[in-house]
Amino acid sequence: MDFLKSRVIRVVMVVGILSVVASAGNFNRDFEITWGDGRAKILNNGQLLTLSLDKTSGSGFKSKNQYLFGKIDMQLKLVPGNSAGTVTAYYLSSLGSAHDEIDFEFLGNLSGDPYILHTNVFTQGKGNREQQFYLWFDPTKDFHTYSVLWNPHTIIFFVDGTPIREFKNFESNGIAFPKSQPMWIYSSLWNADDWATRGGLVKTDWTQAPFTASYTNFNAQACIWYSGSSSCSKNPSNSSWLTQSLDTTGQARIKWVQKNYMIYNYCTDTKRFPQGFPPECSFA
C-alpha cells in the first residue's frame, strides 16, 4: 500500500491574536476558493459549497482563518456512483516541511462498494499514522457530519458525533503533539487513481465526470490565530472543548467502531514496521 500522496499547494496567509469563536458557518465569510478554475462554487447565500472534478482539473478551498485548537464540524455529501480513483480530502494543516496536519480523506469506490475513510495525523512533518475505516452508512446519499476535536490534550476524529479515532498528547514520553502551529482548514476533490482505489488498480472512469462533492453546516468552536496571543484562556466559559476528553461512553463507542469498521491500523502493520511499531502505539 502506497501512503505517499501529492497534496495541494498551500498558500501562505498572514494573520494574528487568538479569539474564541462559536458560530454557524457561512462559506462566503469563512472560506475562499483556492483552485479549480470555476469548478468550486459557493451557493445558497453561502450555505452550500460544491467541489467538482473532471479530466482537466479538480478543485479546492481553504479557510480564511487559522486555528490553534478547536472543535471543527463540517457536513459532507460525497461523490455518488462510480467514484473510483477520486479522493475528497478534508483536513487541517500548517505550512512548511515541519508542518502539523489532521486528515480526513475519502477514497472513492466502484458503484456498490463502500467508501474508505482514510485518517492521518502529522506532527512536525512526520505522518505515517494512517488508520482506515469503512462507514456504517452510504456517505453519498445524505450529508453527514465529520468533526475534529483538537485541544492541548488530545485529537479525536468523529463521524456523526461518534468517535472513531483518538491521538493523545504523549509528549511526556517523547512523542511530538500538534500544539504550537496554527492550522488552516482545507478541502479538495482530486484525481488519485495512481493509488486511491485498490492501490491504483482501478482507474477513474472519466465518462462519469464531472464528479461532485458538497459541503454545508460548517461550525467552529475554536481559537482563531491572529498575532500570537490567546484569548482562549481568558474566556474558559466559552471553551469547554479545550479540556474535553472521551468519557466512558465515548471510549466504548470508539472500541465498537474500531472492532467493526477499522480496516487498516498502522499500529498493527508488522510488514511496514518490522523493527517495531512507532512509540505512540504502545500508549494507544
N, C-alpha and C positions, 0 to 999 in steps of 0.2 A: 504494500500500500504506500503510495507516494503522498507525503504530507507537505511537500514543498509547493506552495501556490503563489502565483503572482498576485499582487494586490494593487488596488487603486492608488494612483499618485496622490499624496496628501498635501493639501495646500496650507501653508503657514498662515496663521491668523493671530494677530497680536491683540490680547485682551488683558484684563486685570482686576479687583477685590472680591473675595468670596461673599456671596449673599445667598440666603436660603430662599428657595422658590418652591411653590406648590401650586401649579396652575394647569388647567386643561390646555392642551396644546393647540396652536394654530400654525399650520405649516408655512404660511407666508411670513409669520413673525419669527418662528423658531428655527427654520431651516433654509438652506439655499441649494439650488440645483447646481452641481459642480461639473457634470459632463453628460454627454448623450445627444447633443445637437437636436434638442426638441423632443427627445424620446421620454423624458421625465416631465410630468405635468402636475401642477397643483390646482385642484378643482374644488368646487362647492365652498367658495369663500374661505379657503384654507383648511377645510375639514377633511379633505381626501388628497392623497398623493399617489400617483402611479408611476412605476418604472416599466420600461419596455426594452426588449432585446430583439434585434433582427440580425441578419448575417453581417451587416456592416458595423454595428456597434451596439453595446449595451448602454446603461445609464446609471447615474448615481446622485446622491445628495449628502450633505453634511449639516450638522447643527451650526448655528451662528455663535453659540456659546460653547465654552469649555466647562467641564465639570470636574470637581475634585471631591468624590464621594456623592452618592445619591441612590435613590430608588427610581429607576427609569422603566417606564412601561410604554410599549408600542403594540398596537394591534396590526397584524399582517394577514393578508389572504394571498396564498402562494399561487404560482403559475399552475393552471389546471392542465389536465390531459397529459399528453406525452411531453414531459419537460426534461427528459434525459439530456444530460450534458450542460444544463443550466445550473447556476448557483445564485441564490439570493442571499447576500451577506448583510448582516445587521450587527454592528459591533461598536465598541468604544475603543479609541486608540489615541495615544500621544504620538509625538513625532520623533524621528531620529533612529539611529541604529540601536540605541539602548531604550527603545520605547516600551511602554506597557500597553496591554491590549486585552479586551474581554470580548470573545466572539460567540455569536450565533451564526451558523451558516447552514442553509437548507439546500441539500443536494437533490437535484431533480430526478425524475424517475420515468420509466415506461408506464404508459397508461395501465392502471390497475395495480401497480406496485407501490409500496409505501415510500414516502419521502424519508430521507435520512437527515436527522438534525445533528450537525457536527458542532461541537463546542471546543473552545481552547482558551487558555489563559497564558499571556506573555508577561514576564517580569524582566525589566532591564534588558530587553531584546531577546530573551530566551523563551521559546514556546515549547513545542513538542509535548504538550499536555492535553492531547486530544481525548475526548470521550464522545461517543456517538450513540444515538438513540433512534428507535422508531417512535412515532407518535401514536397515541391511542385514539386518534380521530383523523378524518380527512382534512388536512390543512388548506385545501383548495376550495372547499365548499362555503366556508364562512370565515369571518375574522376571528382570530384567536390572539390572546394577549401573551406576549413574550417579554419577560421582565428580568432586570438585573438589580440586585441589591448589592451595593458596594460601599462598605464602610471600613474604618481602620482595623476591624477585627476579622472580616470575612467577605467573600464574594459568593453570592447564591444566585443560581440561574432558576427561573420559574417559568412554567408554562401554564397559563390559565390559573395562576395562583398556587400551583403545585410545584414544590421544589424538586428539581431533577439532579442538581449538582451543587457541591459546595467546595470552595477553595479557601481554607482558613489561613490566617496570619500565623505562620510559624517562624517568624524572624528570630525568635529566641533560640531556634535550632539551626540558624544559619541559612534559612530559606528566604529568598527575596519575596517581598509582597508589594503590590502596587499601592503606594500611599503618598507619593510626593509629586507625581507628574499628572497634571490635569489632562483630561481626555475630551476629544470631540466625539460626537455620535456620527457614525457613517452608515450608509447603506448603498448597496449596488446590486444590479442584476447583470450578470455577465456570462459569457460562454467559457466553460471549463471542461470541454469534452475530452481533453487530454488526460484527465484524472478523475473527474467527479463521479461518473456513473459506472459502477463495477470496475473501478480502477482505470477508466478510459476505454473500456471495451465497447461501450455503447455511445455512439456519436449523436450529436444534435441533429434532429430532423428539421431542416430549415423550411420544409413545406408547412410546418405547424406555426411558423413565425407570423406576426410578432408575438413573443411571449410577454405576459404582463403580470406583475405583482402589485398589490395595492396595500396602502397603509392608512390607518386612521387612529384617532384617540390616543395621540401621544400625551404622556403626562410625566412630569419630572418633579419629584420632591428631592431637591439636590442643592449643592453648593456651586454657584456659578463663579468661575475664576476670572478676576479682573486684574489684580495687581499684586498678589502675593500675601494679602492678609485675609483672615477668615472671620465672617460674622456667624458661622455655624455655632461656635462655642458660646456666642453671646445670646443666642436665641434657642436654648435647648427645648423649649416647649413646642417648637415647630419642627424639631428634627429628631424625633424618637427613633427614626430609622438608623441614626448614627451609632446606636448601641444595640440594634436588633440582631437577634440570632435565631436559630431554629429551636422551637420548643419541642416537647416530646412528640406531639402530633406531626410536626414538620419532619422530624428525624425518621418517624415511621413511614411517612409518605415518600421521602427520598429513597429509603430502602426498597419500598414497593416498586417505584419506578425503575430503579437500577436492577432489581431482580427480574422484572418482567419485560423491560423495554430497552435496556442498555445492550448494544451490540458490539461496542469496542471500548476498551479501557486501557490507556497506556500503562497503567499501574499493574496490569496483568500480562503484558506482552513480553514474554521471555525471549522471543526471537529478536525483538528490537533492542532489548536491553540485556544481553547475555551476561554482562558484568555486574548486573544488579539494577534494581529499579531506582528512579530518581528519589531523592531523600524524602520529599513530601509524601510519597506513597506509604511510608512507614507510619505516618501520623493521620492518614485519611480515615 
